[in-house]
């Protein structure tokens, strides 16, 4: 259990905490099993502390010193750990799902059995880390350094490995799961030595490159809409699928609420593009504004356009305030106003298909 005096010290604020730590660097900090969810611990010095089984979900620990900290079994889902110093930290069995670990130093950290699904690990240093039995499904790994990291029974599902550093130096202590979706998202740009070490048969490794030789024709996309445009969306969905576009849509109305916001975040994170169907019924809604903000945030972290707005009427074109005006001024909005007229619909569909195409691998 956490030391009450240590918790009281921490409650006085990061500045006073750091001053106290500097004068008492020899004291072993015990914050185990404490509930610190949502806490603002930005730049806190928690190096060497025992934070095992602590609840730090949605906490802000960006730029904090957590070197050699015991965070085993900790709840860190959606925590902000960007730029944090976690070298040699024990994060075994920790829940880091959807956590922001971008640019964090996780060198030689123990991440065995950790849940890193949906985590942002862009430009993170994972060199020498133990990732055995870790779940990296849907994680963002652009620029991440995995040099000499240990993996075995590690899950690489629906991730892009093409920009990961050090894959050819990884130490395989057992077979791992490499999803077919990962191979396609990576456009086949995965070192063969890594695939062999993960247990992928040689015949498939060679065949894999022929599968992606011509690249994927289209980006995957999630279609967001309201029930008023259901007939249009069902037609668009069928036609996109027929043309080879991997797309999904929710048949029910989107309503304001925590659960739907979680689903919006997941959809924008998982799929390459957000195809946002705009009409008079949803332009003024809060969930559309939230989706736009989430998509633009994802764009700011990468180099790809995420938000693809299309309209069923002129409402968005007449908007002069807020996000709607921003989209109208800065984006080409697909015009499906006359979608019931087959010739007009096909013309708009062909334009959309061109926009969703990705460049072939050279």
FENSULTA-V375852 format. One record per backbone hydrogen bond with DSSP energy under -1.0 kcal/mol. NH is the residue of the N-H (numbers start at 1). CO is the residue of the C=O. If there is no record, write none. Layout:
BEGIN
NH&CO + NH&CO
END
This chain:
BEGIN
3&30 + 7&3 + 8&4 + 9&5 + 10&6 + 11&7 + 12&9 + 13&10 + 17&13 + 18&14 + 19&15 + 20&16 + 21&17 + 22&18 + 23&19 + 24&20 + 27&24 + 31&50 + 33&52 + 34&31 + 36&55 + 38&57 + 39&36 + 41&60 + 43&62 + 44&41 + 46&44 + 46&65 + 48&67 + 49&46 + 50&29 + 51&70 + 53&72 + 54&51 + 55&34 + 56&75 + 58&77 + 59&56 + 60&39 + 61&80 + 63&82 + 64&61 + 65&44 + 66&85 + 68&87 + 69&66 + 70&49 + 71&90 + 73&92 + 74&71 + 75&54 + 76&95 + 78&97 + 79&76 + 80&59 + 81&100 + 83&102 + 84&81 + 85&64 + 86&105 + 88&107 + 89&86 + 90&69 + 91&110 + 93&112 + 94&91 + 95&74 + 96&115 + 98&117 + 99&96 + 100&79 + 101&120 + 103&122 + 104&101 + 105&84 + 106&125 + 108&127 + 109&106 + 110&89 + 111&130 + 113&132 + 114&111 + 115&94 + 116&135 + 118&137 + 119&116 + 120&99 + 121&140 + 123&142 + 124&121 + 125&104 + 126&145 + 128&147 + 129&126 + 130&109 + 131&150 + 133&152 + 134&131 + 135&114 + 136&155 + 138&157 + 139&136 + 140&119 + 143&163 + 144&141 + 145&124 + 146&165 + 149&146 + 150&129 + 151&171 + 153&175 + 155&134 + 156&177 + 164&161 + 165&144 + 169&166 + 171&149 + 173&151 + 176&198 + 177&154 + 179&156 + 183&179 + 184&180 + 185&181 + 186&182 + 187&184 + 188&183 + 189&186 + 190&188 + 195&191 + 196&192 + 197&193 + 198&194 + 199&196 + 200&195 + 205&201 + 206&202 + 207&203 + 208&204 + 211&207 + 212&208 + 215&212 + 219&356 + 221&246 + 222&273 + 223&248 + 224&275 + 229&226 + 230&227 + 233&229 + 234&230 + 235&231 + 236&232 + 237&233 + 238&234 + 239&235 + 240&236 + 241&237 + 242&238 + 243&239 + 244&241 + 245&240 + 248&221 + 261&257 + 262&258 + 263&259 + 264&260 + 265&261 + 266&262 + 267&263 + 268&264 + 269&265 + 270&266 + 271&267 + 273&220 + 274&306 + 275&222 + 276&308 + 277&224 + 278&310 + 282&279 + 283&279 + 285&282 + 289&285 + 290&286 + 291&287 + 292&288 + 293&289 + 294&290 + 295&291 + 296&292 + 297&293 + 298&294 + 299&295 + 300&296 + 302&299 + 308&274 + 310&276 + 311&334 + 312&278 + 318&314 + 318&315 + 325&321 + 326&322 + 327&323 + 328&324 + 329&325 + 330&326 + 331&327 + 334&309 + 336&311 + 339&336 + 341&338 + 345&341 + 346&342 + 347&343 + 348&344 + 349&345 + 350&346 + 351&347 + 352&348 + 353&349 + 354&350 + 355&351 + 356&352 + 358&217
END
